[in-house]
Amino acid sequence: MGICAEWAASGWSDPEQWAFGFASAVAAGAQVRQGGDPMAKLDVDAIHAWPADHCRRRSENALSTALIRMVFAAIR
């Protein structure tokens, strides 16, 4: 998946599955390194809203960057 603008333009159906799979993989890696589930503090609505908000503000960024930032923001 490319930039945030492409994800937003797609209607977020199939790319949404990719996005949440990617975020899960990043979270699993963080969990192995640091322990605990970094996504445990986020509910479903927050997980949907975070990348949507990030991509609205920074449509030129890679979607993968937005998702990595979401996971690491949840760790703090």
ChimeraX commands (.cxc) that place a marker at each C-alpha (Angstrom):
marker #1 position 0.00,0.00,0.00 radius 0.5
marker #1 position 1.29,3.41,-0.87 radius 0.5
marker #1 position 0.68,6.82,0.51 radius 0.5
marker #1 position -2.12,7.85,2.84 radius 0.5
marker #1 position -3.96,9.67,0.04 radius 0.5
marker #1 position -4.27,6.41,-1.94 radius 0.5
marker #1 position -5.62,4.60,1.11 radius 0.5
marker #1 position -8.19,7.32,1.79 radius 0.5
marker #1 position -9.27,7.42,-1.87 radius 0.5
marker #1 position -9.81,3.66,-1.95 radius 0.5
marker #1 position -12.76,3.76,0.42 radius 0.5
marker #1 position -10.73,1.88,3.07 radius 0.5
marker #1 position -12.26,-1.56,2.49 radius 0.5
marker #1 position -9.60,-3.98,1.18 radius 0.5
marker #1 position -6.71,-1.69,2.08 radius 0.5
marker #1 position -8.12,-1.52,5.60 radius 0.5
marker #1 position -7.51,-5.25,5.98 radius 0.5
marker #1 position -3.91,-4.76,4.87 radius 0.5
marker #1 position -3.49,-1.80,7.21 radius 0.5
marker #1 position -4.69,-3.62,10.30 radius 0.5
marker #1 position -2.65,-6.70,9.43 radius 0.5
marker #1 position 0.43,-4.50,9.08 radius 0.5
marker #1 position -0.27,-2.72,12.38 radius 0.5
marker #1 position -0.74,-6.09,14.08 radius 0.5
marker #1 position 2.65,-7.24,12.83 radius 0.5
marker #1 position 4.33,-4.05,14.08 radius 0.5
marker #1 position 2.58,-4.45,17.45 radius 0.5
marker #1 position 3.67,-8.09,17.69 radius 0.5
marker #1 position 7.27,-7.06,17.07 radius 0.5
marker #1 position 7.03,-4.38,19.75 radius 0.5
marker #1 position 5.45,-6.88,22.13 radius 0.5
marker #1 position 8.34,-9.31,21.67 radius 0.5
marker #1 position 10.90,-6.58,22.32 radius 0.5
marker #1 position 9.18,-4.72,25.16 radius 0.5
marker #1 position 6.55,-7.06,26.58 radius 0.5
marker #1 position 2.88,-6.27,26.91 radius 0.5
marker #1 position 0.46,-5.55,24.10 radius 0.5
marker #1 position 1.00,-2.02,22.79 radius 0.5
marker #1 position -2.45,-2.00,21.20 radius 0.5
marker #1 position -4.27,-3.04,24.39 radius 0.5
marker #1 position -5.01,0.59,25.33 radius 0.5
marker #1 position -6.75,1.28,22.00 radius 0.5
marker #1 position -10.33,0.30,21.29 radius 0.5
marker #1 position -11.61,-0.45,17.80 radius 0.5
marker #1 position -12.78,3.13,17.23 radius 0.5
marker #1 position -9.39,4.53,18.22 radius 0.5
marker #1 position -7.60,2.07,15.93 radius 0.5
marker #1 position -9.79,3.24,13.03 radius 0.5
marker #1 position -9.51,6.92,13.91 radius 0.5
marker #1 position -5.76,7.18,14.46 radius 0.5
marker #1 position -4.53,6.39,10.92 radius 0.5
marker #1 position -7.50,8.19,9.38 radius 0.5
marker #1 position -6.65,11.36,11.28 radius 0.5
marker #1 position -2.93,11.04,10.58 radius 0.5
marker #1 position -3.57,10.47,6.86 radius 0.5
marker #1 position -5.94,13.43,6.67 radius 0.5
marker #1 position -3.25,15.69,8.10 radius 0.5
marker #1 position -0.33,14.14,6.18 radius 0.5
marker #1 position -1.72,12.65,2.98 radius 0.5
marker #1 position 1.72,12.54,1.39 radius 0.5
marker #1 position 3.10,10.15,4.06 radius 0.5
marker #1 position 3.32,6.42,3.56 radius 0.5
marker #1 position 0.46,4.56,5.20 radius 0.5
marker #1 position 2.99,2.21,6.77 radius 0.5
marker #1 position 4.61,5.20,8.49 radius 0.5
marker #1 position 1.25,6.24,9.94 radius 0.5
marker #1 position 0.62,2.75,11.26 radius 0.5
marker #1 position 4.08,2.42,12.81 radius 0.5
marker #1 position 3.58,5.78,14.51 radius 0.5
marker #1 position 0.20,4.64,15.84 radius 0.5
marker #1 position 1.72,1.54,17.44 radius 0.5
marker #1 position 4.66,3.39,18.97 radius 0.5
marker #1 position 2.41,6.21,20.21 radius 0.5
marker #1 position 0.35,3.58,22.02 radius 0.5
marker #1 position 3.50,2.30,23.78 radius 0.5
marker #1 position 4.15,5.63,25.47 radius 0.5
marker link #1:1,2 radius 0.2
marker link #1:2,3 radius 0.2
marker link #1:3,4 radius 0.2
marker link #1:4,5 radius 0.2
marker link #1:5,6 radius 0.2
marker link #1:6,7 radius 0.2
marker link #1:7,8 radius 0.2
marker link #1:8,9 radius 0.2
marker link #1:9,10 radius 0.2
marker link #1:10,11 radius 0.2
marker link #1:11,12 radius 0.2
marker link #1:12,13 radius 0.2
marker link #1:13,14 radius 0.2
marker link #1:14,15 radius 0.2
marker link #1:15,16 radius 0.2
marker link #1:16,17 radius 0.2
marker link #1:17,18 radius 0.2
marker link #1:18,19 radius 0.2
marker link #1:19,20 radius 0.2
marker link #1:20,21 radius 0.2
marker link #1:21,22 radius 0.2
marker link #1:22,23 radius 0.2
marker link #1:23,24 radius 0.2
marker link #1:24,25 radius 0.2
marker link #1:25,26 radius 0.2
marker link #1:26,27 radius 0.2
marker link #1:27,28 radius 0.2
marker link #1:28,29 radius 0.2
marker link #1:29,30 radius 0.2
marker link #1:30,31 radius 0.2
marker link #1:31,32 radius 0.2
marker link #1:32,33 radius 0.2
marker link #1:33,34 radius 0.2
marker link #1:34,35 radius 0.2
marker link #1:35,36 radius 0.2
marker link #1:36,37 radius 0.2
marker link #1:37,38 radius 0.2
marker link #1:38,39 radius 0.2
marker link #1:39,40 radius 0.2
marker link #1:40,41 radius 0.2
marker link #1:41,42 radius 0.2
marker link #1:42,43 radius 0.2
marker link #1:43,44 radius 0.2
marker link #1:44,45 radius 0.2
marker link #1:45,46 radius 0.2
marker link #1:46,47 radius 0.2
marker link #1:47,48 radius 0.2
marker link #1:48,49 radius 0.2
marker link #1:49,50 radius 0.2
marker link #1:50,51 radius 0.2
marker link #1:51,52 radius 0.2
marker link #1:52,53 radius 0.2
marker link #1:53,54 radius 0.2
marker link #1:54,55 radius 0.2
marker link #1:55,56 radius 0.2
marker link #1:56,57 radius 0.2
marker link #1:57,58 radius 0.2
marker link #1:58,59 radius 0.2
marker link #1:59,60 radius 0.2
marker link #1:60,61 radius 0.2
marker link #1:61,62 radius 0.2
marker link #1:62,63 radius 0.2
marker link #1:63,64 radius 0.2
marker link #1:64,65 radius 0.2
marker link #1:65,66 radius 0.2
marker link #1:66,67 radius 0.2
marker link #1:67,68 radius 0.2
marker link #1:68,69 radius 0.2
marker link #1:69,70 radius 0.2
marker link #1:70,71 radius 0.2
marker link #1:71,72 radius 0.2
marker link #1:72,73 radius 0.2
marker link #1:73,74 radius 0.2
marker link #1:74,75 radius 0.2
marker link #1:75,76 radius 0.2
view
